[in-house]
């Protein structure tokens, strides 16, 4: 596994997000007001349509409203998880994927995103791979640009290095996706709270014995913090 130190992680996060030193905490009340206003540039249905159509004029601020605003929509289900179609799964497991199968993979994942935008972040990775292999460079470049901005929107809320700078997420699957993106294996998950009633997940990094020897005297990363307060609000609403 790649050796992850604090310096490497901070570099990685800055490459993904190009964020300023100041975090941008999520104001869900303000977001809800904007995404439900048909006259607002942040009206949810318009933002979603533009994203699905790969409109690269969308900014990180637009994607901030789209991502966090999706948890405020009536059809958002906090427990929803993506179950992969068996036929598509067999394609993924195949050593040789035909052009026709790649096109089926593209259609499947495009439809998934159009229906449930953020249910599976890996769909973006798969589409990028499929667009590249099928030489659809226009869609590849557009989705790649939007993907960078989407990660930037998450990373603007915090770098995850401390509880105070926890990254705000609307799904636990997104926590693990971020860890995977940074090549971090997870050894465990802890639930934490603060005096203001906010909830956090701490995902501890798993190191091998070789990793431990190599980083014995390094400022090694122990894990990342994620703000999951919105998830617990949704759980509470579900069981009212």
N, C-alpha and C positions, 0 to 999 in steps of 0.2 A: 504494500500500500504506500502511496505517496506520503512523505513526512510533512505534516501540516504544523507550522508554527504560527504564532500570532502575526508575525510580519508577513508571511506568505498569504494568510487569510485576508488581512487588510488589503493587500495588493489585489487579490482575487476579487474581493467585494468592490473595490474601486473600479476595476476593469469592467465588471458587470454593470455597475450602477452609475458610475461617474457622479456620485452623490457629493453634496457639500458636507462639511463637517457637522452641520446641524441636521438632526433627524426631523422628519415630518410626521408627527403623530396623527393618527387617523381620527378625524372628527366625523363620526357616523351620522350625527344629526344634520350637519351641514351637507354631507354627501346625499343623504336621503332627500333633503329639500331640492337639491339640484337635479338628481336623476329622475325625479318624478314630475319635474317642470318641463312641459313640452316646448317651452320657449327658451330653455337653457341649452347652452352648447354641450352640457353634460347629461342631457336627457338619455336615460339608459338604453332605450330601444334603438336610438340613433347610433350611440356609441357601439353597441353590439353589432349592428348591421355593418358599420364601417370597419370594425375589426374583422368580421367574417369575410368581408370583401377585400381585406388586406390593404386598407387605406393607410399608407405610411405617413400621412400628415397628422395622424393621431400623436399626441405628445404624451410624455410620462404622466402629466397631470390628468389627461383624459383617461389613461389606463389606471391611474390611481382610483378615479371615480368608478370606472368599469369593474375593476377587480373587487374592491371593497363594497361597492354598491350592489354587486350581484348577490351578496348575502342579505340584502335588504328587500329583495324581490320576493313576492308571494310564492313563487314556484321553487325557491331555494330550499333544499333539504339537506340539513347538516350531516345526516348519516349516509347520504348517497355515495356509493362507490361504483366505479366503472368495472363491469364484468366483460372481459374481452370475448368477442365472438369466436367460437371454436374454429371456424374456417380461417379467419384472419390469424389466429394464434398458430395454426399449422404453417401458415406462410412465414411467420416470424421465425419459426423453428427450423425452417427449411434451409439447407446450405445453398441452394440455387433457386432464387426467386425470379420468375419470368417477368417480362415487361407487362404482360397482362395482369399478373398478380400484383405487381407494384401499383398499377393503376387502380386495382380493387382496394389496395391498402390506402391509397390516397383518398378515394371516394369515401371509404369507411370512416377515416379520421376527420375528413372535412365535414361530413354529416354529424359526427360526434360533437365537434366543436360548435357547429351551428346550433345544435340542440341544447347542449349543456357545456357552456363555454370553458369553464375551468374545472371540470370534474376530473380530468386526468392531464396533468402537465406533460406527461410523456408523449401524448399525442402530438405536441408541437415538435419534439425531437424526432419522432417517427416521420412526420410530414417533411421536415427539413431534409432528412436522409432520402426520403422517397423523391422529393423534388430534385435533389442533386443527382440521384442515380438516373432518373428519367429525363435529365437535362432540361428541366423546367426552371431555368435560372431566374426568370422574372418573379415567379411565386417564391422561389427559394430566397431571393434577396429581400423581398417584401416581408415575408414571414420572419426572416432572421432579424430584420430591423425592429419589427413589432415585439418579437421575443426579448430582445435586449431591453426595450423600453418597459416591458412588463416586469422583468426581473428588477429593473431599475426602480419601478414603482414600489415593489416590495422592500427593496434594500434601502430606499429613502426613509422608511419608517424606523430603521435601526439596523446596526451591523451585527447584532446578535451576540456581541462579545461579553455583554453584561446584562443583568436583569433590567437595568435602567435603559439600555439601548436594545431591548428585545425587538425582533422583527415581527410585525403584526401579520398573522395569517388567518385565513377563513376555513382552512381544512388541515387536519393533521397530516394528510398525505403530502401537502405542500412543504411541510417541515422536512420530511424525509427526502423529498425531491431536491430541496436546496442542499441537504447534506450530500446526496448522491452527486449533484452537480459539482460540488467542491471536492469530490473524491474522499468523503469522510464516512468511514464505517461507524455504525452506532452500536454502543455497548449497553445502553440503557436509557430510560426516559423517566424523568422526575417531574411531578406536578408541584408548583410553588405558587404562593400568593403573597401579596404585599399588604401594607396597612390601608390601602385605598380600595381593597377588594378586587384587585386585578389578578388574573390567573396567567401563569406562565408554564410552558414546557421547557425543560432543560434536557437536551439530547447530548449525552456524553459520548465522546469519541473513543472508539475502540482501537487500541494499538497492539501490534504483535510484539513478541519478545525482541525481535530484531529492531523494530521501531523504537522500543524503549531504550535499547542500548545506544542507538544513534542519537537520541534526543535527551540523553540523561541530564545534560547540563543546559539544554535549550529552554527557551520560554515557550513551552509546548502548549498548544490549545487543548483545553480539557473538554470543551463542548460549546454548543450554541444555545442561546435563549430565544424562545418564540413567545410572543404575546398571543394567548388563546382566549382572551376575555370575551371576544365576540362569540366564540364557539359555545362558551358556557351560558351566555345570554340566550343563544338559540336553543340549547338543551332545555333551559328553564322554560322558555316559551312553549316548547313542544310538550312538556309534561304538566302544563297548567291545568 
